[in-house]
């Protein structure tokens, strides 16, 4: 944010930005107190809105949704707020009404294969708009005890054959 501010100031053009607030997903975003520090330190920033992302949005009744909305509702600024997550569109109206906008994710593309309950509860009719296909570019044998992926995020609990597909990262 400091670099953004400095560049805007250098060119005398404060381009708009949005800032993500950490409310419980712990993926991206800044803490609420950091937002207040930023607003105080950089009053010329052209912040269009603040946003957050649901951690448990696919579980409509999960209390985490309420906790996250409570955090956003209690931010003391005049900035519009945005909820980021497709299931936000079918949360109870009390959750949605405090948001200026909702950023759709996978629902935009008709993806609902993992969430039949949410679709039924929300009377949401989604249609797949495309399919992803990729070539297998390598097949290899992995021994039991090996790790696979960044940070060794998958542990092979048995000997297995894996395929590497050609899809970006």
N, C-alpha and C positions, 0 to 999 in steps of 0.2 A: 504494500500500500504506500509505503514511503517512496519507493522507486516510481510508482505510478504518479504520485503527487508531484514529485520533483520533475518528471518528464512533462507533465501537464503545465507546470509552472514555467518551465524552460520555454515551452512553445506558446505560452499564454493562451492555452486552450484546455479547459477542464472538461474532458470527455466523460460521458456518463459511465458509472460502474455500479455493480451490485455487490453486496458483501454477504457471504454466507455465515450464519451464526451456528455455532455448535450447540445443539439442544439435546443430544443423546445418542446420535449415530456414531460419533467419534470417528468420522472419516475425513471430512473437510470442514473448515469453518473456524471462526474465532470465538472466543468466549465473550459473553455480554459485556463484562467489564472492559475488555479490550476495545469493543465497539465504542464505548463512551470515551475512552482515551483517544481513539482515532478521531472522533468527532470534535473533541476539544483541541487536539494538536493540529488537525488539518481542516479547518472550517470551510475552506473553499472547495473541498472535494464535491464532485457532482454525483452524490450517491442517489441513484434512482429508487432503489429498494433494498431491503434486507431479506434474506431468504433462509430457510432451513429445510432439512430433509428428514422425512419420517423414518424412524428406525423399525417400527412394527406396523406400518400402514396396512399390510395385507391381513392383519388380524384386527378387524374393526373394533373389537371390544377390549383390546389390550390397553391397559392403563398408561403405558408409555406414550401413546398418542395424546392423552390428556395432559400429561406432564410436559411434553414438548410444546403443545399449544399454550399452556400456562406460561411457560418461559417467554414465548413470543409475545403474548398479550401484555406482559408486564415490562416489556422494553419501553423505556420512557424516551421516545423520539417521535417526531412527526413523520417518519419515513414509512412509506407503504411497505407491506410485507408480503412475501410470497412463500407458499408451501411448495416444496419440491418433492413430488412423488405421485405417481399415478393414482394410488388408492385414495389420495386426498379428496378426489372428486366424489367419493361415496361415503366419506365420513359424515357423521351427524352435522346438521346445519350449524350447530353451535361452534363447531371447530372451524368450519369453512368461513363463516361470516366475519371472522377477524382478519382474514387474508384478503389482500387486494387482488391477488391472482394465484393460480396454481399452475406449476410447470408439470406437464405430463411427461412421463418417461415411456416405459414400454407399452402402455395402453395406446399411445399414439400410433403404434405399429400393429395393433390388434393382438398383442401378446397377452394371453391370459391362461396359458396351459397349466401353470402352477397354482392357480388361484380360483378353482371352481366355486368355492364357498363365497368368496368376495363378490364374484360376478352375480351369483344367485341372490345374495343379500342386497346387493346394490341395484338389482334389475338392470344390469349393464350388459348390453349386447355388443360384443367385440368380434371383429372379423379380421383374420390374418391378412395383412396386405403384402406380404412377401415371404420368401423363404431364403435361408442362408445355405449355400452349398460351398464346399471347399474340397480341394484335392488332398488326399493323403500323400505327403511327399516323402515320408520315411516311416518304416516300421522297424521296431527294435524290441529285443528282449531285455527286460529289467529284472534283476535278481531281487529276491526277498531281502528286505532291509535297506534297499536303496531309497533315495528320495527323488521326487520328480517336481519340477517347476521352481519358480522363483522362491527363494528362502526355504527350499525343501518342503514346500507346503503340503505335499502328498507323500505319505510313507507307504511303500509297497509291503503289505503284510504277507505277500506270497510272490512267487515267481510269476511274472505276467508279461504279456505282449502288449505294447502300446503303439499307437499311431500318432504321428505328428501331422497336423493339418496346416495348410497354407492360408492362414487368416491373420494377417498383421502380426501383432505381438503374440 
